Amino acid sequence: MTATARPRSWLRRALRIVLWTALSLLVLIVARCLYVFRDRAPDTDFVLNLDDQDARSRPRPLRVGFARVKINPDLSDPSRPVWLAGFDQHRAATKIHDDLWAVACVLDDGTRRLGIVALDAIGLFHEDVLRIRRRLAPEWRVQYAIVCTTHNHSTPDLMGLWGPDLLHTGVDPRYQEQVIAASVKALGDAVAASQPARVAFHEIPTPPDGLVTDTRKPAVFDSDLRVMHFTNPTNGATIGTVINWGNHPETVWGRNTEITADYCGYLRDALEHGVVQDGQVRETGLGGVHLFVNGAVGGLMTTSPNITVRDPYLGQDFKEPTHDKGRALGRQLFKRIRASLLNTNAPATDHAPISIQARTVMLRLDNLGFLLAPVLGLMDRGHAQWMRLRSEVALVTFGDAAIACVPGEIYPEIVNGGIERAPGGDFDIDPVEVPPIREFMPGKVKFLLGLANDEVGYLIPKSEWDRKPPYLYGSKRRVYGEINSVGPDAAGVIHAALRDMSKPR
């Protein structure tokens, strides 16, 4: 062998090693992608159409049941920290300030039985909602179950994005199972607690000033309170309420490390027990069990540190993020709801027919972060089709009310109107998601349940979508929202589905 042959032989061997290593890595990456993007719930696509004709032709007394199950995490093991969701990574819970709950309500018109469960949680993926439904006992006869989250930012991570760092998930499978089991139990307990009831629907004008701000143009809110009030037909006692309002539960903000239900918990407690200050009852409660469901919180609807909230019973203002500020916000809502329920002559009825329309929708995934998260082991969510997420949209009518179920954080302008052809947007187009959802929804009082049956992030009008410069309204930096959205077409898909389901049948 010549002297020049040896280096060439060594070079060929080195090239083969590099090529085989690169090929092996490519095979591993492809295998990893095929595994993490596999369909987690095959053969679950569905279209559900349950009309209310039988309930209307043969009226039966309304029945309702409420129940709740505590879902506090276990903080006793220092080796298994509980990572709080929202804001930043590496935010471990230090104590439980107040309890978290799964609150359930079951409605029964004599023909249809509808279940609703609301969780003090950041969000729950559609696959987990399907797991809850599969565990419902057949004898409960729950024909459709809606699973919502309050989107609370001081609760354990159930989505995976807020672990100890950017490369590790924040989901504890044991806690995830605890929440799923509690949701099932709460629905079963609500079925068992079912009793005759009357219902009245309230729409309470609630200006956003001093309560919530919109951090992104255009300034549009979902700030009015909407309430279903269930009472005993014999003595008028409150059985429970379903409350709908649009605002992020993040009053205590990002430095908080204590588990709390935020203003949602304070509101529920005040409605049940009243307001007690220094051992004295300042305002009586209503009794019963109360379920809170968030509304259109995209945009971003929040009680930020720039907002000063006045406690109507203490007469004190709270600006800095504290539990006192969360309590003040809950009391502001309580005062309005209590006055409306006790002093407004809203018609009550013991006959409220239920119709249910629900369907699977496919949402195109156009978010690199959401693509990488499963590969890195952060999010456990697959693809129903290539680059498509399976989600769900529903429209329920209940007496004079209508309930739209939206699987994410929808921008209020899609719901109430006010979408703009935003200057600087990536798509120079007229608004797509028109007319506004509440304009074509049936019913007199129109509820919009956000983060219902899934959490796909922000649902942004396509004409306001902005990832590339120039930025919206002359901003020098990117606006917030797109980083936590599946893509610019998702809102249009959901809007179109609700519009189709709202057509007279």
C-alpha positions as CSV (number, residue, x, y, z in Angstrom):
1,M,0.0,0.0,0.0
2,T,1.4,3.4,-0.9
3,A,1.6,6.3,1.5
4,T,-1.2,8.2,-0.3
5,A,-3.6,5.2,-0.1
6,R,-3.7,5.1,3.7
7,P,-5.2,8.6,4.2
8,R,-7.8,8.0,1.4
9,S,-8.8,4.7,3.1
10,W,-9.1,6.4,6.5
11,L,-11.2,9.2,4.9
12,R,-13.5,6.7,3.3
13,R,-14.0,5.0,6.7
14,A,-14.7,8.3,8.4
15,L,-17.2,9.3,5.7
16,R,-19.0,6.0,6.1
17,I,-19.2,6.5,9.9
18,V,-20.6,10.0,9.4
19,L,-23.1,8.8,6.8
20,W,-24.3,5.9,8.9
21,T,-24.6,8.1,11.9
22,A,-26.6,10.7,10.0
23,L,-28.8,8.0,8.5
24,S,-29.4,6.5,12.0
25,L,-30.3,9.8,13.4
26,L,-32.7,10.5,10.5
27,V,-34.4,7.1,11.1
28,L,-34.7,7.8,14.8
29,I,-36.2,11.3,14.2
30,V,-38.7,9.9,11.6
31,A,-39.6,7.1,14.0
32,R,-40.0,9.6,16.8
33,C,-42.2,11.8,14.7
34,L,-44.4,8.8,13.6
35,Y,-44.8,7.8,17.2
36,V,-45.6,11.2,18.7
37,F,-47.9,12.3,15.8
38,R,-49.9,9.1,15.8
39,D,-53.6,9.5,16.1
40,R,-54.5,9.2,19.8
41,A,-58.2,8.7,19.3
42,P,-58.9,6.9,16.0
43,D,-62.5,6.3,14.9
44,T,-63.8,9.0,17.2
45,D,-65.0,11.4,14.6
46,F,-68.7,12.1,15.0
47,V,-71.7,14.2,14.1
48,L,-74.4,14.4,16.8
49,N,-77.9,15.8,16.1
50,L,-80.4,15.5,19.0
51,D,-83.4,17.7,18.5
52,D,-85.9,18.9,21.1
53,Q,-89.1,18.0,19.3
54,D,-90.2,15.2,21.7
55,A,-89.5,17.5,24.7
56,R,-91.6,20.2,23.1
57,S,-94.5,18.0,22.1
58,R,-94.6,16.2,25.4
59,P,-93.4,18.6,28.1
60,R,-91.9,17.1,31.2
61,P,-90.7,18.8,34.3
62,L,-87.1,20.0,34.3
63,R,-84.6,18.3,36.6
64,V,-81.1,19.5,37.5
65,G,-78.3,18.2,39.6
66,F,-75.1,19.8,40.9
67,A,-72.0,18.3,42.4
68,R,-68.3,19.1,43.0
69,V,-65.1,17.2,43.7
70,K,-61.9,18.6,45.0
71,I,-58.9,18.4,42.7
72,N,-56.1,19.8,44.8
73,P,-52.7,18.3,43.9
74,D,-50.5,16.5,46.4
75,L,-47.6,18.8,47.5
76,S,-46.2,16.5,50.2
77,D,-43.4,15.0,48.1
78,P,-40.5,17.5,47.4
79,S,-39.1,15.1,44.9
80,R,-42.2,15.5,42.7
81,P,-42.8,19.2,42.4
82,V,-46.1,20.5,41.0
83,W,-45.5,22.8,38.2
84,L,-47.9,25.7,37.8
85,A,-49.3,26.4,34.3
86,G,-49.3,29.8,32.6
87,F,-46.6,32.5,32.4
88,D,-43.1,30.9,32.6
89,Q,-41.5,27.5,33.2
90,H,-39.9,26.5,36.6
91,R,-42.8,27.8,38.8
92,A,-43.3,25.1,41.4
93,A,-46.3,25.3,43.7
94,T,-45.4,26.0,47.4
95,K,-48.7,25.7,49.1
96,I,-52.5,25.5,48.6
97,H,-54.0,28.9,49.3
98,D,-57.6,27.8,48.4
99,D,-59.2,24.7,46.9
100,L,-59.5,23.7,43.3
101,W,-62.7,22.0,42.1
102,A,-64.3,20.0,39.4
103,V,-67.9,21.4,39.4
104,A,-70.6,19.5,37.5
105,C,-74.1,20.3,36.4
106,V,-76.5,17.8,34.8
107,L,-79.6,19.1,32.9
108,D,-82.6,16.8,32.1
109,D,-85.7,17.9,30.2
110,G,-87.2,14.4,30.4
111,T,-85.9,13.4,27.0
112,R,-82.3,14.7,26.8
113,R,-79.7,14.6,29.5
114,L,-76.8,17.1,29.2
115,G,-73.7,17.2,31.5
116,I,-71.4,20.1,32.0
117,V,-68.2,20.0,34.1
118,A,-65.9,22.9,34.7
119,L,-62.4,22.4,36.0
120,D,-60.1,24.8,37.8
121,A,-57.4,24.1,35.3
122,I,-55.3,25.7,32.6
123,G,-56.8,23.6,29.8
124,L,-57.6,20.0,28.8
125,F,-56.9,18.4,25.5
126,H,-59.7,16.8,23.4
127,E,-58.2,13.3,23.9
128,D,-58.6,13.7,27.7
129,V,-62.2,14.8,27.3
130,L,-62.9,11.7,25.3
131,R,-61.3,9.6,28.1
132,I,-63.8,11.3,30.5
133,R,-66.8,10.5,28.3
134,R,-65.8,6.9,27.9
135,R,-65.9,6.4,31.7
136,L,-69.4,7.7,32.1
137,A,-71.7,4.9,33.3
138,P,-74.4,4.0,30.8
139,E,-77.0,4.1,33.5
140,W,-76.4,7.8,34.0
141,R,-77.8,8.3,30.5
142,V,-75.7,11.4,29.9
143,Q,-76.1,11.9,26.1
144,Y,-73.5,14.6,25.8
145,A,-70.9,15.9,28.2
146,I,-69.2,19.3,27.9
147,V,-65.9,19.5,29.7
148,C,-64.6,23.0,30.2
149,T,-61.6,24.6,32.0
150,T,-61.5,28.0,33.6
151,H,-58.0,28.6,32.1
152,N,-56.6,29.3,35.6
153,H,-52.9,30.3,35.6
154,S,-52.2,29.2,39.2
155,T,-53.1,25.5,38.8
156,P,-51.0,22.5,37.9
157,D,-49.9,22.1,34.3
158,L,-52.2,19.7,32.4
159,M,-50.9,20.6,28.9
160,G,-47.1,20.1,29.3
161,L,-45.7,23.5,28.4
162,W,-44.8,24.8,31.9
163,G,-42.4,22.2,33.4
164,P,-39.0,22.8,35.0
165,D,-37.5,24.0,31.7
166,L,-38.2,24.3,28.0
167,L,-37.2,20.6,27.5
168,H,-39.3,18.9,30.1
169,T,-43.1,18.5,30.5
170,G,-45.0,19.9,33.4
171,V,-47.7,17.2,33.4
172,D,-47.7,14.7,36.2
173,P,-49.7,11.6,34.9
174,R,-50.9,10.9,38.4
175,Y,-52.5,14.3,38.7
176,Q,-53.9,14.1,35.2
177,E,-55.6,10.9,36.1
178,Q,-56.9,12.5,39.4
179,V,-58.6,15.3,37.4
180,I,-60.1,12.9,34.8
181,A,-61.4,10.6,37.6
182,A,-62.8,13.6,39.5
183,S,-64.6,14.9,36.4
184,V,-66.3,11.5,36.0
185,K,-67.3,11.4,39.7
186,A,-68.6,14.9,39.7
187,L,-70.9,14.1,36.7
188,G,-72.1,10.9,38.4
189,D,-72.7,12.7,41.6
190,A,-74.7,15.4,39.8
191,V,-76.8,12.7,38.2
192,A,-77.5,11.3,41.6
193,A,-78.4,14.7,43.0
194,S,-80.9,15.4,40.2
195,Q,-84.1,17.1,41.4
196,P,-87.0,19.1,40.0
197,A,-86.1,22.6,39.2
198,R,-87.0,25.9,37.6
199,V,-84.6,27.9,35.6
200,A,-84.3,31.6,34.8
201,F,-81.8,33.1,32.4
202,H,-80.0,36.4,33.2
203,E,-78.0,38.7,31.0
204,I,-76.3,41.3,33.2
205,P,-74.6,44.3,31.5
206,T,-71.1,44.6,33.0
207,P,-68.9,47.4,31.8
208,P,-65.2,46.2,31.8
209,D,-63.9,49.3,33.6
210,G,-62.1,48.3,36.8
211,L,-62.5,44.6,36.0
212,V,-60.8,43.5,32.8
213,T,-58.7,45.0,30.0
214,D,-58.1,44.1,26.4
215,T,-54.3,44.0,25.8
216,R,-54.6,43.9,22.0
217,K,-56.3,46.1,19.4
218,P,-59.1,46.3,18.5
219,A,-60.6,46.7,22.0
220,V,-63.6,44.4,22.1
221,F,-64.8,42.6,25.3
222,D,-67.0,39.7,26.4
223,S,-67.6,41.4,29.7
224,D,-71.4,40.9,30.2
225,L,-72.3,38.3,32.8
226,R,-74.7,35.5,31.7
227,V,-76.3,33.3,34.3
228,M,-78.6,30.3,34.5
229,H,-80.3,30.3,37.9
230,F,-81.8,27.0,39.1
231,T,-84.3,27.1,42.0
232,N,-86.5,24.6,43.8
233,P,-90.0,24.9,42.3
234,T,-91.6,24.4,45.8
235,N,-89.8,26.8,48.0
236,G,-87.7,28.9,45.6
237,A,-84.4,28.0,47.2
238,T,-81.3,28.2,45.0
239,I,-80.1,24.8,43.7
240,G,-77.2,26.3,41.8
241,T,-76.1,28.5,38.9
242,V,-74.1,28.3,35.7
243,I,-72.1,31.5,35.2
244,N,-70.4,32.7,32.0
245,W,-67.9,35.6,31.8
246,G,-64.8,36.3,29.7
247,N,-61.6,37.0,31.6
248,H,-58.3,35.2,32.3
249,P,-58.1,33.9,35.9
250,E,-54.6,35.2,36.5
251,T,-55.2,38.0,38.9
252,V,-52.3,37.0,41.2
253,W,-50.0,37.1,38.2
254,G,-46.8,35.2,37.4
255,R,-44.8,35.5,40.6
256,N,-47.4,33.7,42.6
257,T,-46.5,30.1,43.6
258,E,-49.6,29.3,45.6
259,I,-52.4,27.1,44.3
260,T,-55.6,29.2,44.0
261,A,-58.9,29.1,42.1
262,D,-58.5,32.9,41.6
263,Y,-61.5,35.1,41.2
264,C,-63.6,32.1,40.0
265,G,-63.3,30.4,43.5
266,Y,-64.1,33.6,45.4
267,L,-67.1,34.2,43.2
268,R,-68.4,30.7,43.8
269,D,-67.8,30.9,47.6
270,A,-69.6,34.2,47.9
271,L,-72.6,33.0,46.0
272,E,-72.9,30.0,48.3
273,H,-71.9,31.5,51.6
274,G,-72.1,35.2,51.2
275,V,-69.5,37.8,52.3
276,V,-68.2,37.5,55.8
277,Q,-65.8,40.2,57.0
278,D,-64.3,40.4,60.5
279,G,-66.8,37.8,61.7
280,Q,-69.8,39.7,60.5
281,V,-72.0,38.8,57.5
282,R,-71.8,41.7,55.1
283,E,-74.0,40.0,52.5
284,T,-75.9,36.8,52.5
285,G,-75.3,34.1,49.9
286,L,-77.7,32.1,47.9
287,G,-76.7,28.6,49.0
288,G,-76.5,25.9,46.3
289,V,-73.5,24.9,44.1
290,H,-72.1,27.3,41.5
291,L,-70.3,26.5,38.2
292,F,-68.2,29.1,36.4
293,V,-67.3,28.8,32.8
294,N,-65.1,31.3,31.0
295,G,-66.1,33.1,27.8
296,A,-64.2,34.8,25.0
297,V,-60.9,35.4,26.6
298,G,-58.7,35.9,23.5
299,G,-57.3,39.2,22.8
300,L,-56.1,39.1,25.7
301,M,-58.8,39.6,28.3
302,T,-57.1,40.0,31.7
303,T,-57.1,41.8,35.0
304,S,-53.5,42.9,34.6
305,P,-51.3,44.6,37.2
306,N,-52.4,47.9,35.5
307,I,-56.0,47.4,36.5
308,T,-57.2,48.6,39.9
309,V,-60.0,46.5,41.4
310,R,-62.2,47.9,44.2
311,D,-63.5,45.5,46.9
312,P,-67.1,46.6,47.2
313,Y,-67.4,45.4,50.8
314,L,-64.1,46.6,52.1
315,G,-64.1,49.9,50.2
316,Q,-60.4,49.3,49.3
317,D,-58.6,49.4,46.0
318,F,-56.2,46.7,44.9
319,K,-53.8,47.1,42.1
320,E,-50.8,44.9,42.9
321,P,-51.4,41.2,42.0
322,T,-52.4,39.5,45.3
323,H,-55.1,37.1,46.5
324,D,-56.9,40.2,47.9
325,K,-57.2,41.5,44.4
326,G,-58.6,38.1,43.2
327,R,-61.1,38.2,46.1
328,A,-62.1,41.8,45.2
329,L,-62.7,40.8,41.6
330,G,-64.8,37.8,42.6
331,R,-66.9,40.0,45.0
332,Q,-67.5,42.6,42.2
333,L,-69.0,39.8,40.1
334,F,-70.9,38.4,43.1
335,K,-72.5,41.7,43.9
336,R,-73.8,42.1,40.3
337,I,-75.1,38.6,40.1
338,R,-76.8,38.6,43.5
339,A,-78.6,41.8,42.7
340,S,-79.8,40.5,39.4
341,L,-81.0,37.2,40.7
342,L,-82.8,38.6,43.6
343,N,-84.2,41.8,42.1
344,T,-84.8,41.1,38.4
345,N,-88.1,39.6,37.4
346,A,-86.6,37.2,34.8
347,P,-89.2,34.6,33.8
348,A,-88.5,31.2,35.3
349,T,-89.8,27.9,33.9
350,D,-89.8,24.3,34.8
351,H,-89.9,23.3,31.1
352,A,-86.7,23.9,29.1
353,P,-86.3,21.5,26.1
354,I,-82.7,20.6,25.2
355,S,-81.3,20.1,21.7
356,I,-77.7,19.2,21.1
357,Q,-75.6,19.5,17.9
358,A,-71.9,18.6,18.1
359,R,-69.3,17.6,15.6
360,T,-65.7,16.8,15.1
361,V,-63.6,19.5,13.3
362,M,-60.1,19.3,11.8
363,L,-57.8,22.2,12.5
364,R,-54.8,22.8,10.4
365,L,-51.6,23.1,12.5
366,D,-49.4,26.0,11.4
367,N,-47.3,26.5,14.5
368,L,-43.7,25.3,14.7
369,G,-43.7,25.4,18.5
370,F,-46.8,23.1,18.6
371,L,-45.0,20.8,16.2
372,L,-41.8,20.6,18.2
373,A,-43.5,20.2,21.6
374,P,-44.6,16.5,21.1
375,V,-41.3,15.6,19.6
376,L,-39.6,17.0,22.7
377,G,-42.0,15.1,24.9
378,L,-43.7,18.3,26.2
379,M,-47.2,17.8,24.8
380,D,-48.9,14.4,24.5
381,R,-51.1,15.2,21.5
382,G,-51.2,13.5,18.1
383,H,-52.5,14.3,14.6
384,A,-55.8,13.0,13.3
385,Q,-54.4,13.6,9.8
386,W,-51.1,15.0,8.7
387,M,-50.8,18.5,10.2
388,R,-54.4,18.4,11.4
389,L,-55.7,18.4,15.0
390,R,-59.0,16.8,15.8
391,S,-61.2,19.0,17.9
392,E,-64.9,19.6,18.5
393,V,-67.6,22.3,18.3
394,A,-71.1,22.2,19.7
395,L,-74.2,24.2,19.9
396,V,-76.9,23.5,22.5
397,T,-80.3,25.1,23.0
398,F,-81.8,24.9,26.4
399,G,-85.2,26.6,26.7
400,D,-84.7,30.3,25.8
401,A,-80.9,30.0,26.0
402,A,-78.3,28.9,23.5
403,I,-74.9,27.6,24.4
404,A,-72.0,27.7,21.9
405,C,-69.0,25.5,22.9
406,V,-65.7,26.7,21.5
407,P,-62.5,24.7,21.9
408,G,-60.1,27.5,22.8
409,E,-59.6,31.1,23.6
410,I,-61.6,32.9,21.0
411,Y,-61.2,36.6,20.3
412,P,-64.3,38.6,21.5
413,E,-64.7,40.4,18.1
414,I,-65.5,37.0,16.5
415,V,-68.3,36.5,19.0
416,N,-69.7,40.1,19.5
417,G,-68.5,41.9,16.3
418,G,-65.7,44.4,15.6
419,I,-63.2,42.4,13.6
420,E,-60.9,44.8,11.6
421,R,-59.0,44.6,8.5
422,A,-55.9,45.4,10.6
423,P,-53.2,47.5,9.0
424,G,-49.9,45.5,9.0
425,G,-51.6,42.1,9.2
426,D,-50.1,39.2,7.3
427,F,-53.3,38.8,5.2
428,D,-54.6,41.9,3.6
429,I,-58.2,40.6,3.4
430,D,-61.6,41.6,4.7
431,P,-62.9,39.9,7.9
432,V,-63.6,36.2,7.3
433,E,-65.4,35.3,10.6
434,V,-68.5,37.3,10.0
435,P,-71.2,37.9,11.0
436,P,-70.4,37.7,14.7
437,I,-71.4,34.4,16.4
438,R,-74.0,35.9,18.7
439,E,-75.7,37.4,15.8
440,F,-76.7,34.1,14.2
441,M,-77.0,32.0,17.4
442,P,-80.6,31.1,18.3
443,G,-82.1,31.8,21.7
444,K,-82.6,35.0,23.8
445,V,-79.7,34.6,26.1
446,K,-76.6,33.4,24.3
447,F,-73.8,31.7,26.3
448,L,-70.3,31.2,24.8
449,L,-68.3,28.5,26.7
450,G,-64.6,28.9,26.0
451,L,-62.0,26.2,26.3
452,A,-64.9,23.7,25.9
453,N,-63.9,20.1,25.1
454,D,-60.4,21.1,24.1
455,E,-57.7,23.8,24.3
456,V,-56.2,24.7,21.0
457,G,-55.0,28.2,22.1
458,Y,-56.0,31.5,20.6
459,L,-58.6,31.7,17.9
460,I,-57.6,34.8,16.0
461,P,-59.5,36.6,13.1
462,K,-57.5,35.9,10.0
463,S,-57.6,39.6,9.0
464,E,-55.9,40.4,12.3
465,W,-53.3,37.6,12.1
466,D,-49.7,39.0,12.5
467,R,-46.5,37.0,12.5
468,K,-44.4,39.0,10.0
469,P,-43.4,42.7,9.9
470,P,-44.8,45.2,9.5
471,Y,-46.7,44.6,12.7
472,L,-50.3,45.5,13.5
473,Y,-51.2,49.2,13.9
474,G,-47.6,50.3,13.5
475,S,-46.3,48.3,16.4
476,K,-42.5,47.9,16.7
477,R,-42.8,44.4,17.9
478,R,-44.9,41.3,17.3
479,V,-48.3,41.2,19.1
480,Y,-49.0,38.4,21.5
481,G,-51.4,35.6,20.5
482,E,-50.1,33.9,17.4
483,I,-47.4,32.1,19.4
484,N,-50.1,30.2,21.2
485,S,-52.5,29.6,18.3
486,V,-52.7,26.5,16.0
487,G,-52.9,28.8,12.9
488,P,-54.7,31.5,11.0
489,D,-57.5,29.3,9.7
490,A,-58.7,27.7,12.9
491,A,-61.1,30.5,13.9
492,G,-62.8,30.4,10.5
493,V,-63.3,26.6,10.7
494,I,-65.0,27.0,14.1
495,H,-67.0,30.0,13.1
496,A,-68.3,28.2,10.0
497,A,-69.3,25.1,12.0
498,L,-71.3,27.1,14.5
499,R,-72.9,29.1,11.7
500,D,-74.0,25.9,10.0
501,M,-75.3,24.4,13.3
502,S,-77.3,27.6,13.9
503,K,-79.3,27.3,10.7
504,P,-83.0,26.3,11.2
505,R,-83.5,22.6,10.9
